[in-house]
Amino acid sequence: MNHRRGSCAPVAGVVLAALTLSSCATQSASELAEQRSGRVSNTTATSSAPSQAPQTLSTAANRVPRETTAAASKAPAPSAKCGYQAVDSTVAESQMPDEKDLQTSGTTPMTLNLGGKPVQINLDARRAPCAVTSTLMLATQEFYNGTQCHKLSTSNPYYLQCGDPTGTGTGDAGYFFPAESGKKGTFKAGTVAMAPSNQNRNGSQFFIIWKDSQIKGTYTVIGSVAPESMPVITRIGKQGTQPKSKKPAADTSISVVTMG
């Protein structure tokens, strides 16, 4: 599904310290959200992922499912440090993170209104500066507002997957970047990590571990859920999925994301 993009990225009402967004101000955040929600850059894949660090994530045992991203042609060159790269030439540079604003240290709280309940995620820039900077930019641009956490795993690994504007597992923000060094093995409940597509690429999707899990492969950890918010995540996990579906039975709509 194609959708025309504008040349300017909006700046949301919440200003994040140390993260200066684009100077373009002619396009509203809601318009960008509509544009982004129309972009589907991935195609569904059913094959199992290799055992090494993040490639195509699948539904095989001890894997975090994620559909494959098909890289479009004629995309601009990737950025220097993080390799942020547009899916194709319709995505403006101003709609991707600016590496001049790259966060390399510190913890930033980001709160999702998830099913009407606040869930605070503490993002750790030291662990994954490129992924955290991207996630924060998308949050301040209201990219996640009005989306759903579209997938729930009720067997090991136990996770809730979010960040797809289409709610299908195939949507993304219109750009990708190489996965940073990550973690494998035991993922404690509350861990938040990127859900990459194929070829070690991260985008907008992430997953939250709701119960201690063993995961094969390596995934970029970007932070953790605050202890006081874990009951919300645990309750969603225990409610299970809709009949004959991987969609959560609980309300997992993200109405708004705020910083702090």
C-alpha positions as CSV (number, residue, x, y, z in Angstrom):
1,M,0.0,0.0,0.0
2,N,1.5,3.3,-1.1
3,H,1.0,6.6,0.5
4,R,2.4,10.0,-0.6
5,R,4.7,11.6,2.0
6,G,5.4,15.3,2.5
7,S,8.8,16.8,2.8
8,C,8.5,18.0,6.4
9,A,8.3,16.1,9.7
10,P,6.2,17.7,12.5
11,V,7.4,18.5,15.9
12,A,4.9,17.3,18.6
13,G,3.8,19.4,21.5
14,V,6.1,17.6,24.0
15,V,9.7,18.7,23.6
16,L,12.3,16.1,24.6
17,A,15.5,17.3,26.2
18,A,18.6,16.6,24.0
19,L,16.4,15.5,21.1
20,T,15.9,18.4,18.7
21,L,13.5,17.5,15.9
22,S,13.1,18.9,12.4
23,S,12.8,22.6,12.0
24,C,9.9,22.1,9.6
25,A,6.7,23.2,11.1
26,T,4.2,23.3,8.3
27,Q,3.0,19.8,8.7
28,S,1.0,18.8,11.8
29,A,1.8,15.7,13.9
30,S,-1.6,14.2,13.1
31,E,-0.9,14.5,9.4
32,L,2.4,12.7,9.8
33,A,0.7,10.0,11.8
34,E,-1.8,9.5,9.1
35,Q,1.0,9.3,6.5
36,R,3.0,6.9,8.5
37,S,0.0,4.7,9.2
38,G,-0.5,4.3,5.5
39,R,2.9,3.0,4.8
40,V,3.4,-0.8,4.8
41,S,7.0,-1.6,4.1
42,N,7.0,-5.3,4.9
43,T,5.7,-8.6,3.5
44,T,4.7,-11.6,5.6
45,A,7.2,-14.4,6.0
46,T,6.6,-17.9,7.4
47,S,10.1,-19.4,7.5
48,S,12.1,-19.7,10.7
49,A,14.9,-17.3,11.4
50,P,18.5,-18.4,11.7
51,S,19.8,-18.9,15.1
52,Q,22.2,-15.9,14.9
53,A,21.5,-12.3,15.9
54,P,18.4,-10.6,14.7
55,Q,17.3,-11.6,11.3
56,T,13.7,-12.4,10.2
57,L,11.8,-13.3,13.4
58,S,9.3,-16.1,13.1
59,T,6.9,-18.2,15.0
60,A,9.4,-21.0,15.7
61,A,9.9,-22.1,19.3
62,N,11.8,-19.6,21.4
63,R,11.6,-16.9,18.7
64,V,9.9,-13.5,18.7
65,P,7.7,-13.4,15.6
66,R,8.2,-10.5,13.2
67,E,7.4,-10.4,9.5
68,T,10.1,-9.7,6.8
69,T,10.8,-6.3,5.5
70,A,11.4,-6.0,1.7
71,A,13.8,-3.2,1.1
72,A,12.6,-0.9,-1.7
73,S,14.9,0.4,-4.5
74,K,16.1,3.9,-5.0
75,A,16.3,4.7,-1.3
76,P,18.6,7.5,-0.1
77,A,22.0,6.6,1.3
78,P,22.0,5.6,5.0
79,S,23.1,8.0,7.6
80,A,26.7,7.9,8.8
81,K,26.6,6.5,12.4
82,C,23.3,4.7,12.8
83,G,22.6,3.9,9.2
84,Y,19.1,5.3,9.2
85,Q,17.8,4.7,5.7
86,A,14.5,5.4,4.1
87,V,12.6,2.5,2.5
88,D,12.4,4.5,-0.7
89,S,12.8,8.0,-2.2
90,T,9.3,9.1,-1.0
91,V,10.5,9.3,2.6
92,A,12.1,12.7,3.4
93,E,15.2,13.0,5.5
94,S,13.3,15.2,7.9
95,Q,11.0,12.2,8.7
96,M,14.0,10.2,10.0
97,P,16.1,10.8,13.2
98,D,18.8,13.4,12.9
99,E,22.1,11.9,14.1
100,K,23.1,15.4,15.4
101,D,20.5,14.7,18.1
102,L,21.8,11.2,18.9
103,Q,21.4,10.3,22.5
104,T,24.2,8.2,23.8
105,S,23.6,8.2,27.6
106,G,20.9,8.6,30.2
107,T,17.5,7.1,30.8
108,T,14.4,8.7,29.5
109,P,10.9,7.7,30.7
110,M,8.3,7.2,28.1
111,T,4.7,6.5,29.1
112,L,2.2,4.6,27.0
113,N,-1.5,4.9,27.7
114,L,-2.1,1.2,27.0
115,G,-5.7,0.1,27.2
116,G,-6.5,3.1,29.3
117,K,-3.7,2.3,31.8
118,P,-0.3,4.1,32.1
119,V,2.7,1.9,31.3
120,Q,6.1,3.6,31.8
121,I,9.0,2.4,29.8
122,N,12.5,3.6,30.9
123,L,14.6,3.9,27.7
124,D,18.3,3.4,28.1
125,A,20.3,5.3,25.5
126,R,23.6,3.9,26.7
127,R,22.6,0.4,25.6
128,A,21.2,1.3,22.2
129,P,21.6,4.9,21.2
130,C,20.4,4.5,17.6
131,A,17.3,2.5,18.5
132,V,16.4,4.7,21.5
133,T,16.8,7.9,19.6
134,S,14.6,6.6,16.8
135,T,11.9,5.4,19.3
136,L,11.9,8.8,21.1
137,M,11.6,10.7,17.8
138,L,8.6,8.5,16.7
139,A,7.0,9.0,20.1
140,T,7.3,12.8,20.0
141,Q,6.0,12.8,16.5
142,E,2.9,10.9,17.8
143,F,3.6,8.0,15.5
144,Y,2.5,5.4,18.1
145,N,-0.7,7.3,19.0
146,G,-3.8,5.4,18.0
147,T,-1.9,2.1,17.3
148,Q,-2.4,-1.3,18.8
149,C,-0.1,-3.8,20.3
150,H,-1.0,-6.4,17.7
151,K,0.5,-9.7,18.9
152,L,0.7,-11.7,22.1
153,S,2.7,-14.8,22.8
154,T,1.4,-17.0,25.6
155,S,4.1,-19.6,25.4
156,N,7.9,-19.2,25.8
157,P,9.0,-16.6,24.9
158,Y,6.2,-14.5,26.5
159,Y,5.9,-11.1,24.9
160,L,3.6,-8.4,23.7
161,Q,4.5,-6.8,20.4
162,C,3.8,-3.2,19.5
163,G,4.8,-0.4,17.1
164,D,3.0,-1.3,13.9
165,P,0.7,1.4,12.7
166,T,-1.3,-1.1,10.6
167,G,-1.8,-3.6,13.4
168,T,-1.0,-6.4,11.0
169,G,2.7,-7.0,11.8
170,T,3.7,-5.7,8.4
171,G,3.7,-1.9,9.0
172,D,6.6,0.3,9.9
173,A,7.8,3.9,10.0
174,G,9.1,4.1,6.4
175,Y,12.8,3.8,7.4
176,F,15.1,1.2,9.0
177,F,18.6,1.0,10.5
178,P,21.0,-1.8,11.4
179,A,20.4,-3.6,14.7
180,E,22.8,-2.7,17.4
181,S,24.6,-5.2,19.7
182,G,22.0,-7.0,21.8
183,K,21.1,-9.6,24.3
184,K,20.3,-13.3,24.1
185,G,19.3,-16.0,26.5
186,T,17.2,-15.1,29.5
187,F,14.9,-12.0,29.1
188,K,13.5,-10.9,32.4
189,A,9.8,-9.8,32.6
190,G,9.6,-6.1,31.8
191,T,12.5,-6.1,29.2
192,V,11.7,-4.0,26.1
193,A,13.6,-4.8,22.9
194,M,13.4,-4.1,19.2
195,A,11.5,-6.5,16.9
196,P,13.7,-6.4,13.8
197,S,12.8,-7.5,10.3
198,N,15.2,-9.4,8.1
199,Q,18.8,-8.5,7.4
200,N,19.4,-7.3,11.0
201,R,17.2,-4.2,10.5
202,N,15.3,-2.4,13.2
203,G,12.3,-0.1,12.6
204,S,9.4,1.0,14.7
205,Q,8.3,-2.3,16.2
206,F,9.3,-3.4,19.7
207,F,8.3,-6.1,22.1
208,I,7.7,-6.3,25.9
209,I,8.5,-9.4,27.8
210,W,5.6,-10.1,30.2
211,K,7.0,-13.2,31.8
212,D,10.6,-14.4,32.2
213,S,11.6,-16.0,28.9
214,Q,14.4,-17.8,27.1
215,I,15.0,-16.5,23.6
216,K,17.4,-17.8,21.0
217,G,19.1,-15.2,18.8
218,T,20.1,-11.7,19.8
219,Y,17.9,-8.7,20.1
220,T,18.5,-5.0,20.8
221,V,17.3,-4.1,24.3
222,I,16.2,-0.5,24.6
223,G,14.9,-0.4,28.2
224,S,12.5,-1.8,30.7
225,V,9.0,-1.4,32.1
226,A,8.9,0.4,35.4
227,P,8.0,-2.0,38.2
228,E,4.8,-0.1,39.1
229,S,3.6,-0.6,35.5
230,M,4.3,-4.3,35.3
231,P,0.9,-5.4,36.6
232,V,-0.7,-3.9,33.5
233,I,1.6,-5.9,31.2
234,T,1.2,-9.1,33.2
235,R,-2.6,-8.8,33.2
236,I,-2.6,-8.4,29.4
237,G,-0.5,-11.5,29.1
238,K,-2.6,-13.6,31.4
239,Q,-5.8,-12.7,29.6
240,G,-4.4,-14.5,26.5
241,T,-5.4,-14.1,22.9
242,Q,-8.5,-13.8,20.9
243,P,-9.9,-17.1,19.5
244,K,-7.8,-18.5,16.7
245,S,-5.7,-15.4,16.7
246,K,-2.4,-14.0,18.1
247,K,-4.1,-10.7,18.9
248,P,-4.4,-10.0,22.6
249,A,-7.8,-10.5,24.2
250,A,-7.3,-7.5,26.3
251,D,-7.5,-3.9,25.1
252,T,-4.0,-3.0,23.9
253,S,-4.7,0.2,22.1
254,I,-2.1,3.0,22.6
255,S,-4.1,6.1,22.8
256,V,-1.2,8.5,23.5
257,V,2.5,8.4,24.3
258,T,4.0,11.0,26.6
259,M,7.5,11.7,27.8
260,G,7.9,11.2,31.5
